[in-house]
Amino acid sequence: MKLDLLYEFQPKVGPYSEPFPKGQKRAEQQTYAEALEEIRLADRLGFQTAWVVEHHFREGRSAAPCNETILGALSQVTENIRLGFGVVLLPSGFQHPVRVAEKVATVDVLSGGRVEWGSGRSTPNEQLAFNVPADDRSRAMWREAFEFVIAAWTNERLQWKSETIDFPARFITPRPYQDPHPPAWLAAASKQSAYNAGKLGLGLLSFALMQPVEKMAEQINTYREGQADCDQPLPKFKNDRVGAYTLVHCTDDLDEAERYGLWDSVKWWYQNLAEFTLEWELAHLPAHEKEKVFPLLEPTIKGEIDIDKYTEQDMIIVGTPEECLEKILRYEAAGVDQLLCYSQFGTLPHEKVMRSLELLGTRVIPELEKRGHRIDYDALFKGA
């Protein structure tokens, strides 16, 4: 297994912060400065990929609407770590797919071929603001935009005519550094989406935040079934890697970590996620789906968060290097190739996040490397 990082650029705005706009502005500026320093350290420590989200309007949770800008900056201050779009929102209401092709290819050129390209459809909070349907219609829009981007990268000139995209013949530049294009991934939250990702020949981006590792293993098995049924990948080549993300914090001393707010940060993160799901996800589900989902979220929304449950079932990875390694190996056994460590969450102090990365890089990554990999990463990126 490889260790990655995932960044939402979550501002540390709390009840004692200065009021908006000063408190928010300063928190945003702080999280950008800290995140770039953390990722530069991760580059030196041997982390595989730094993934950056594209989120819009996520109050308190994310200040990263332009991941191409962030990754472009990282391309100039890192040397080895790969740079992941995690993800680009593809339905054409968000942005014309030719802009996606241009932006992602530019970062690939700037980084010397280090880009991983994830894509997705987003949630109603963002979809409705950009006039993207908050239902299954966005699935077809995602697919057409995806096909457009691949065509833009692999054809000298491109012309496109459909109900949603009307694009005259034009020369597209730049071309990606990687030939024929960066590896492609799909964010998937359900078994059906996981199967679809496999069937289309895309890497799977999943999460363990609300499900035990055993449940995630079932989803990965479904993804592998889709991969086995993949006759013609949607991109120009198949990517069969599985990436999963969860909260990760490695510490010298769990008692000290409790004093600097580790468990409060975990609780805040889960409660914020539940509140967002209630406001935006459940509001657009059919009534029978709401009845199934809401009882699972209700305790978390109320702040009744069972930390022991999350740690015992390894939905989060927290502990000393030895404890973290033990939990990470369960993800490896479940079929995860790359674990996306979400390390900058809640109000964790920057210096403690840096120490967590240092412990993972010096005490955990070497142990993982000794075990070898299902994938020959050197061969995978050879010639990039």
Helices and strands as residue ranges (DSSP letters): E 2-7, H 22-45, E 49-52, H 67-77, E 82-89, H 97-110, E 115-120, H 124-127, G 128-130, H 137-154, E 157-161, E 166-171, E 184-187, H 191-199, E 203-207, H 213-228, E 242-250, H 254-259, H 262-276, I 277-281, G 282-284, H 287-301, H 307-312, E 317-319, H 321-334, E 338-342, H 350-359, I 360-364, H 365-370, H 377-380
